[in-house]
């Protein structure tokens, strides 16, 4: 009887952590959407959509698809792309790098250094390696580091509100 009870508790705790991970993905997707509304890209001809590419995190991609079915950024539709490698990342406004692909950040940053693209990483401390924004968890709460100097180096302008809500790093 004890074994069955222990087994049921383990299954229950597994479901709770799965649900928490799903909520985390939903929050990160919402952050990405809000970043897109608070970043100014240089004027580009014939851009009728804002492109967000997700590299290495299908769950975030799925959550963003849900959000962008009904939302726009200004008058632009939002297009969500998934990429398996850096070579699959083409013209994007935002590139989100999942934590399992964080080792690719330096290469991605180098490839995109002259482009007006916001690089967002799913692992804390990656602003020092070229991410403009990186997610981290502090005391169980989702936060983000933000590097205004990296954002400016990509010829982007970020709202003061986004900077003030994050943890500013250089």
C-alpha positions in Angstrom: 0.0 0.0 0.0 2.8 2.4 0.8 4.4 1.8 -2.5 1.2 2.6 -4.4 0.7 5.8 -2.4 4.4 6.8 -3.0 3.9 6.1 -6.7 0.8 8.2 -6.9 2.5 11.1 -5.1 5.4 10.9 -7.6 3.0 11.0 -10.5 1.1 13.9 -9.0 4.4 15.9 -8.5 5.4 15.1 -12.1 2.1 16.6 -13.3 2.7 19.7 -11.2 6.2 20.3 -12.6 4.9 19.7 -16.2 2.2 22.3 -15.6 4.7 24.7 -14.1 7.0 24.3 -17.2 4.0 25.0 -19.5 3.2 28.1 -17.6 6.8 29.2 -17.8 6.8 28.8 -21.6 3.5 30.8 -21.7 5.1 33.6 -19.7 8.2 33.7 -21.8 6.1 33.8 -25.0 4.1 36.7 -23.5 7.4 38.5 -22.7 8.6 38.0 -26.3 5.3 39.4 -27.6 5.6 42.4 -25.3 9.3 42.9 -26.3 8.1 43.1 -29.9 5.7 45.9 -29.0 8.4 47.9 -27.2 11.3 47.8 -29.6 11.7 50.1 -32.6 13.3 48.6 -35.6 14.7 50.8 -38.4 12.3 51.4 -41.2 12.4 48.6 -43.7 10.7 48.6 -47.1 7.7 46.2 -47.6 7.9 44.7 -44.1 4.3 43.8 -43.5 5.0 41.3 -40.8 7.2 41.0 -37.7 9.2 37.8 -37.8 10.1 35.9 -34.6 12.4 32.9 -35.0 12.6 30.3 -32.3 15.8 28.2 -32.2 15.6 25.1 -30.0 12.3 25.4 -28.1 9.1 24.0 -29.6 7.1 24.8 -26.5 7.8 28.5 -26.7 7.0 28.4 -30.4 3.6 26.7 -29.7 2.8 29.3 -27.0 3.7 32.2 -29.3 1.5 30.7 -32.1 -1.4 30.9 -29.7 -0.8 34.5 -28.8 -0.2 35.7 -32.3 -3.4 34.2 -33.7 -5.2 37.3 -32.4 -2.5 39.9 -31.7 -0.5 42.2 -34.0 2.4 44.6 -33.4 1.1 47.9 -34.6 -0.4 47.1 -38.0 1.9 44.2 -38.6 1.0 40.5 -38.4 3.4 38.3 -36.4 5.0 35.3 -38.1 6.6 32.6 -35.9 9.3 30.5 -37.5 11.1 27.5 -36.0 14.8 26.8 -36.7 16.9 23.8 -36.1 20.3 25.4 -36.6 21.8 28.9 -37.1 21.9 28.4 -40.8 18.0 28.2 -40.7 17.7 31.6 -39.1 17.1 34.1 -41.9 15.5 37.5 -41.8 14.0 37.9 -38.4 13.2 40.8 -36.0 13.6 38.6 -32.9 15.5 35.4 -32.5 14.9 33.4 -29.4 17.6 30.9 -28.5 16.3 28.0 -26.3 18.5 27.0 -23.3 19.5 23.7 -25.1 21.0 25.8 -27.9 22.8 28.4 -25.7 26.2 27.2 -26.8 25.3 28.6 -30.3 24.9 32.2 -29.0 28.4 33.5 -29.9 28.1 32.2 -33.4 24.6 33.5 -33.8 25.6 36.9 -32.4 28.5 37.1 -34.8 26.3 36.2 -37.8 23.7 38.8 -36.8 26.0 41.5 -35.5 25.2 44.0 -38.3 21.5 43.2 -38.5 18.6 45.0 -36.7 17.6 41.9 -34.7 16.8 41.3 -31.1 18.6 38.3 -29.7 16.9 36.8 -26.7 18.3 33.8 -24.8 16.6 31.4 -22.4 19.5 31.2 -20.0 20.8 33.8 -17.5 24.1 35.5 -18.0 24.2 35.3 -21.8 24.1 39.1 -22.3 27.9 38.9 -21.8 28.0 36.7 -24.8 25.9 38.7 -27.2 22.3 38.3 -26.2 20.3 41.6 -25.8 18.0 39.9 -23.3 18.3 36.7 -21.3 15.7 35.1 -19.1 16.6 33.8 -15.6 14.7 32.7 -12.5 15.3 34.4 -9.2 13.5 33.2 -6.1 11.1 31.2 -8.3 10.1 34.2 -10.4 10.8 34.7 -14.1 13.0 37.8 -14.7 15.2 39.0 -17.5 18.6 40.7 -17.9 18.8 43.3 -20.6 21.7 45.0 -22.3 20.7 48.4 -23.8 24.2 48.7 -25.3 23.8 45.4 -27.3 20.3 46.6 -28.4 21.7 49.9 -29.6 24.6 48.1 -31.4 21.9 46.3 -33.5 20.4 49.7 -34.4 17.3 49.1 -32.3 15.6 51.3 -29.8 14.1 49.9 -26.6 11.4 51.6 -24.5 12.5 52.8 -21.1 9.7 50.7 -19.6 11.3 47.4 -20.8 14.7 48.4 -19.5 13.4 49.5 -16.1 11.5 46.2 -15.6 14.5 44.1 -16.3 17.9 43.7 -14.7 20.2 46.1 -16.7 23.6 44.7 -17.5 26.5 46.0 -19.7 
